[in-house]
Amino acid sequence: MVRSLIVMTAAALTLAACAWQRIDPPRVTVVGAEPASSAGGFETRMQLKVRVQNPNDTAIEYNGISVEIDVLGKSLATGISNQTGTVPAFGEAVMTVPVTISVWSMAGQAMGLLSGKAADKITYEMRGKLSTYNSGALRFKSQGELNVAQLMSGGK
């Protein structure tokens, strides 16, 4: 009886420790974009390539990803994919996510850039979640600035 109680307590503590294990969010960055076939009308489609880095000591088995991209504080693109795979422990993987960009969003961004003062830098933010089989949704966020002068000169 006492032995069964000890075994059950040890098993419960082991399960609780697994549940409390801290999972650091993945680091996700854009590494490329290519045009995709579009439904036409008031939207355009792109194939966004993102690099997912896993800073954890266990692999992340994923079954979907969603992303939202804001430029200058306004929504520009959103996308989802139900692809599956694994990001190894302390490793990385490149995923392709189809994103939709509204023509209205692009027009608003262009008007914002053209109105008022010329911006030297364009701020962006990407956020989303990587759905996993064992850890639920792992949320991520990355942000930065694009140098307009470098973009106009081809990155030189």
N, C-alpha and C positions, 0 to 999 in steps of 0.2 A: 504494500500500500504506500509506504513512505518512498520507496524506490520509484514507483509510478508517478507520484507527486513531484519528485525531483526531476525526473525526465520531462514531464509536461511543463514544468516551470522553466527548465533550460531551453526547451523548444520554443516556448513563448518569448523568452528573452532574445533568442537568436532571431526570430521573425521580427520582433520589435526593432532590433538593431538594424536589420536590413531596411525596414521601412523608414528609419530615421537617417539612413545614409544620405549625406549631402551630395547632390549632383550639381556641379557647376554648369551654367548655361553654355551652350556651344557658341563659338565665335563664327559669325557668318559675314562674308564679304562678297561683293560683286566682283566677278573676274571677267565678265564679258556679256554681250548681248547681240543677238542676231534677229533680223526681221523674221516674222512667221506669217503664215497665211492668215489673212484677216477676213472677218465676216463682212467687212466694208462698213458703210454707213458712218456712224459717229465714233468709231473706235479703231485703234490699231493694236496689233498683237506683236509681242516680242518673245523670244526665247532667252530668258535671263539665266546666265550661268553663275552659280554661287558656290563658293568654297566654304565647307563646313568643317571647322576644326573642333576636335573633342579634347578638352583639357582634363578629362577624367581618366581614372585608371581602369575603367570598365568600358567595353564597347557600347555604342548606342545603336540599337536596332530600331530603325525608323520605318513608319508606314504612311508618311505624308508630311507635307510642308506647306505653310502659307506665308506670304510676304506682303507687306505694304511699304511703299516708298513715297516719302514726302520730299518735295524740293521747295526751298524757301518757306517752309512751314505750311505748305499746302499739299494735299494729296495729289499724286501724279499717277501711280500705277499700283495695281493689286494683282495677285496671282496665287494659284493653288496647284498642287500636284499630289496625286496619290501614289507616287512611286515608292518602292520599298528598297531597303538596303541596309548596310551597316557602316558606321563610321568607327574605325578601330580605336581602341584605347590609345590616348596620346597620338592620335592620327588624324587624317583628314580625308574628305571625299568631295568631289565636284558633282553638283546636281544641276539639272536644267529645270527651270520653273517657267511655264508659260504665263506671261503677264498681259493684262489688258490696260491700255492707256486711252482714256477718253479724249476725243478731239477737244472737248470743252476744257478739260484740264490742261491740255497742251496750250490752248489759246490763252487761258488765264495765266499760265506761267510766262508765255511770251509777252503778254501785256504787262505783267509785273516787271519783267526785265527791261522793257522799253520805256515804261513810265518812270518819271523821277530821275534820280541819279543813277549813273552807271555803276553796277556792282563789280568790284574786283574779284570777289569770291562768291560762290553759290553754295549755300549750305544744303545738306541732304541728310535724311535719316531713313534707315531701313529697319523695320521691326517685323517680328513674326513669331511663328512657333513651329517647332519640329515635333511631330507626333511620334511617340515611341510605344513599343509593345509593353515595356516594363516600367517606365518612369512617367507615364502620362505625357503631357505636353511640356516641352522644354522651350521656354520663351527666350528670345534673343533680341538684341538691339545693337545697331551700329550707326555711327554718324560721322560726318566729316565735312570738309570743304573742298570744292573744286576751284582751282585757280582759272579764272576766265581768260586771262592773257595766254596762259599755256594751252588752253583748249583751242583758242583761235590760231595759235601758231603751230598747231600740230604736236604739242607736247614738248617743244624745244625750249 
